[in-house]
Amino acid sequence: MVATSALRDARNSQAFLEWVRSTTGWKVEIISGVEEARLIHLGLVSTLRVNAAPVLMMDLGGGSCELTVSLKGHIKETVSLPLGAVRLTNEFLRHDPPGSRNSFASADSSPRSEPYRDRIIRAKPKVVIATSGTAESLATVAHGLYKTKGARAMSASRAQVRSIAKKLANLPLEAAENFPE
């Protein structure tokens, strides 16, 4: 068993790990963000046919985001950033609903991802594969709004993601939790 960002960051992670071990007998290993990205990459390339074009693999969890550029099934670039959905929400979104672009300006200008942005852009990924509950929720919303079929039911285009983000930014939290109903 492995643990990721939540236990990497928790002050009481050792106490929690001991509680799990004493209760279940399981030994849990806290893995680094880079190891998390490597394991996600292995899982994806073992189940998907990844062609010769560069692929950006993104796992957006609650506390971290792992980004991996893969070419022909091999990691070319990988990084784990402290940019999870819960972390960013707690740090930057202070209004309900979030509203205007001003609410997102400080998150957009966060320097944590800048050193990696140019390297990912230079890799020119042709496809982005997102994993995690965040990605699944986004695909579910896109499916509900755009009535996608078949394999497309678990995907969203860049235009759809931008449209969904704009709509969600103007909804109070309670309405956003049930969006697009």
One Martini backbone bead per residue (centre of mass of N, CA, C, O) as a GRO file, in nm:
protein
  181
    1MET     BB    1   0.099   0.035   0.019
    2VAL     BB    2   0.013   0.374  -0.063
    3ALA     BB    3   0.101   0.720  -0.022
    4THR     BB    4   0.045   1.061  -0.064
    5SER     BB    5   0.009   1.391  -0.022
    6ALA     BB    6  -0.140   1.388   0.249
    7LEU     BB    7   0.106   1.237   0.396
    8ARG     BB    8   0.339   1.418   0.310
    9ASP     BB    9   0.197   1.680   0.468
   10ALA     BB   10   0.146   1.558   0.731
   11ARG     BB   11   0.217   1.585   1.072
   12ASN     BB   12   0.069   1.281   1.146
   13SER     BB   13   0.169   1.039   0.965
   14GLN     BB   14   0.305   0.837   1.161
   15ALA     BB   15   0.058   0.789   1.340
   16PHE     BB   16  -0.121   0.682   1.114
   17LEU     BB   17   0.057   0.447   1.020
   18GLU     BB   18   0.049   0.302   1.296
   19TRP     BB   19  -0.254   0.265   1.309
   20VAL     BB   20  -0.280   0.092   1.056
   21ARG     BB   21  -0.084  -0.133   1.144
   22SER     BB   22  -0.232  -0.207   1.419
   23THR     BB   23  -0.518  -0.263   1.284
   24THR     BB   24  -0.423  -0.434   0.997
   25GLY     BB   25  -0.097  -0.484   0.923
   26TRP     BB   26  -0.029  -0.258   0.739
   27LYS     BB   27   0.218  -0.129   0.518
   28VAL     BB   28   0.280   0.207   0.460
   29GLU     BB   29   0.393   0.399   0.185
   30ILE     BB   30   0.553   0.696   0.127
   31ILE     BB   31   0.546   0.868  -0.167
   32SER     BB   32   0.658   1.039  -0.407
   33GLY     BB   33   0.568   1.235  -0.667
   34VAL     BB   34   0.747   1.094  -0.879
   35GLU     BB   35   0.650   0.808  -0.816
   36GLU     BB   36   0.357   0.862  -0.875
   37ALA     BB   37   0.402   0.935  -1.174
   38ARG     BB   38   0.531   0.665  -1.258
   39LEU     BB   39   0.284   0.485  -1.185
   40ILE     BB   40   0.084   0.622  -1.370
   41HIS     BB   41   0.235   0.571  -1.629
   42LEU     BB   42   0.235   0.263  -1.614
   43GLY     BB   43  -0.072   0.231  -1.614
   44LEU     BB   44  -0.126   0.369  -1.889
   45VAL     BB   45   0.076   0.209  -2.081
   46SER     BB   46  -0.059  -0.077  -2.005
   47THR     BB   47  -0.370   0.018  -2.124
   48LEU     BB   48  -0.260   0.202  -2.354
   49ARG     BB   49  -0.235   0.332  -2.672
   50VAL     BB   50   0.071   0.489  -2.741
   51ASN     BB   51   0.192   0.686  -2.951
   52ALA     BB   52   0.445   0.886  -3.092
   53ALA     BB   53   0.320   1.109  -2.958
   54PRO     BB   54   0.308   1.332  -2.732
   55VAL     BB   55   0.218   1.294  -2.381
   56LEU     BB   56   0.005   1.427  -2.136
   57MET     BB   57   0.017   1.354  -1.793
   58MET     BB   58  -0.255   1.403  -1.549
   59ASP     BB   59  -0.264   1.436  -1.183
   60LEU     BB   60  -0.540   1.565  -0.999
   61GLY     BB   61  -0.550   1.622  -0.682
   62GLY     BB   62  -0.578   1.763  -0.369
   63GLY     BB   63  -0.239   1.832  -0.328
   64SER     BB   64  -0.155   1.738  -0.626
   65CYS     BB   65   0.046   1.749  -0.939
   66GLU     BB   66   0.104   1.530  -1.204
   67LEU     BB   67   0.355   1.557  -1.463
   68THR     BB   68   0.378   1.385  -1.787
   69VAL     BB   69   0.602   1.318  -2.044
   70SER     BB   70   0.530   1.103  -2.319
   71LEU     BB   71   0.731   0.878  -2.534
   72LYS     BB   72   0.669   0.579  -2.638
   73GLY     BB   73   0.633   0.499  -2.315
   74HIS     BB   74   0.832   0.732  -2.216
   75ILE     BB   75   0.989   0.928  -1.999
   76LYS     BB   76   1.079   1.281  -2.031
   77GLU     BB   77   0.887   1.421  -1.814
   78THR     BB   78   0.869   1.509  -1.454
   79VAL     BB   79   0.622   1.627  -1.205
   80SER     BB   80   0.557   1.755  -0.872
   81LEU     BB   81   0.291   1.958  -0.752
   82PRO     BB   82   0.144   2.195  -0.517
   83LEU     BB   83  -0.170   2.168  -0.710
   84GLY     BB   84  -0.428   2.098  -0.578
   85ALA     BB   85  -0.761   2.141  -0.555
   86VAL     BB   86  -0.779   2.189  -0.249
   87ARG     BB   87  -0.536   2.372  -0.210
   88LEU     BB   88  -0.629   2.597  -0.410
   89THR     BB   89  -0.898   2.659  -0.285
   90ASN     BB   90  -0.790   2.739   0.001
   91GLU     BB   91  -0.581   2.963  -0.107
   92PHE     BB   92  -0.768   3.138  -0.340
   93LEU     BB   93  -1.075   3.089  -0.270
   94ARG     BB   94  -1.291   3.354  -0.116
   95HIS     BB   95  -1.553   3.310  -0.292
   96ASP     BB   96  -1.927   3.289  -0.311
   97PRO     BB   97  -1.871   3.300  -0.584
   98PRO     BB   98  -1.581   3.344  -0.750
   99GLY     BB   99  -1.617   3.471  -1.042
  100SER     BB  100  -1.403   3.657  -1.147
  101ARG     BB  101  -1.081   3.673  -1.262
  102ASN     BB  102  -0.968   3.791  -0.996
  103SER     BB  103  -0.996   3.524  -0.828
  104PHE     BB  104  -0.765   3.380  -1.030
  105ALA     BB  105  -0.503   3.546  -1.052
  106SER     BB  106  -0.324   3.427  -0.822
  107ALA     BB  107  -0.324   3.137  -0.932
  108ASP     BB  108  -0.211   3.197  -1.220
  109SER     BB  109   0.063   3.344  -1.079
  110SER     BB  110   0.185   3.104  -0.974
  111PRO     BB  111   0.528   2.994  -0.949
  112ARG     BB  112   0.528   2.672  -0.925
  113SER     BB  113   0.497   2.611  -1.259
  114GLU     BB  114   0.696   2.775  -1.444
  115PRO     BB  115   0.951   2.583  -1.496
  116TYR     BB  116   0.749   2.366  -1.659
  117ARG     BB  117   0.585   2.495  -1.884
  118ASP     BB  118   0.798   2.517  -2.116
  119ARG     BB  119   0.866   2.213  -2.133
  120ILE     BB  120   0.582   2.124  -2.215
  121ILE     BB  121   0.550   2.300  -2.465
  122ARG     BB  122   0.804   2.188  -2.618
  123ALA     BB  123   0.682   1.890  -2.639
  124LYS     BB  124   0.407   1.892  -2.788
  125PRO     BB  125   0.140   1.778  -2.703
  126LYS     BB  126  -0.144   1.596  -2.845
  127VAL     BB  127  -0.218   1.468  -2.562
  128VAL     BB  128  -0.443   1.447  -2.279
  129ILE     BB  129  -0.415   1.265  -1.970
  130ALA     BB  130  -0.651   1.230  -1.717
  131THR     BB  131  -0.642   1.174  -1.369
  132SER     BB  132  -0.893   1.129  -1.141
  133GLY     BB  133  -1.159   1.269  -0.986
  134THR     BB  134  -1.143   1.538  -1.130
  135ALA     BB  135  -1.149   1.426  -1.421
  136GLU     BB  136  -1.410   1.266  -1.392
  137SER     BB  137  -1.592   1.505  -1.325
  138LEU     BB  138  -1.541   1.662  -1.585
  139ALA     BB  139  -1.642   1.441  -1.781
  140THR     BB  140  -1.928   1.427  -1.662
  141VAL     BB  141  -2.007   1.715  -1.723
  142ALA     BB  142  -1.957   1.706  -2.027
  143HIS     BB  143  -2.160   1.483  -2.081
  144GLY     BB  144  -2.411   1.636  -1.969
  145LEU     BB  145  -2.383   1.884  -2.171
  146TYR     BB  146  -2.279   1.718  -2.461
  147LYS     BB  147  -2.363   1.420  -2.511
  148THR     BB  148  -2.162   1.201  -2.514
  149LYS     BB  149  -2.014   0.915  -2.679
  150GLY     BB  150  -1.866   0.658  -2.572
  151ALA     BB  151  -1.541   0.734  -2.536
  152ARG     BB  152  -1.628   1.044  -2.510
  153ALA     BB  153  -1.767   1.027  -2.221
  154MET     BB  154  -1.444   1.052  -2.102
  155SER     BB  155  -1.435   1.353  -2.227
  156ALA     BB  156  -1.264   1.676  -2.310
  157SER     BB  157  -1.237   1.967  -2.442
  158ARG     BB  158  -1.096   2.267  -2.427
  159ALA     BB  159  -1.360   2.426  -2.472
  160GLN     BB  160  -1.525   2.277  -2.257
  161VAL     BB  161  -1.349   2.345  -2.012
  162ARG     BB  162  -1.375   2.652  -2.034
  163SER     BB  163  -1.683   2.662  -2.012
  164ILE     BB  164  -1.711   2.522  -1.740
  165ALA     BB  165  -1.537   2.718  -1.575
  166LYS     BB  166  -1.711   2.966  -1.625
  167LYS     BB  167  -1.972   2.853  -1.500
  168LEU     BB  168  -1.860   2.776  -1.215
  169ALA     BB  169  -1.756   3.066  -1.129
  170ASN     BB  170  -2.086   3.161  -1.112
  171LEU     BB  171  -2.129   2.952  -0.883
  172PRO     BB  172  -2.232   2.832  -0.617
  173LEU     BB  173  -2.128   2.569  -0.443
  174GLU     BB  174  -2.398   2.414  -0.431
  175ALA     BB  175  -2.446   2.425  -0.742
  176ALA     BB  176  -2.172   2.302  -0.834
  177GLU     BB  177  -2.213   2.016  -0.703
  178ASN     BB  178  -2.480   1.978  -0.921
  179PHE     BB  179  -2.335   2.002  -1.173
  180PRO     BB  180  -2.571   2.014  -1.450
  181GLU     BB  181  -2.873   1.992  -1.313
   0.00000   0.00000   0.00000
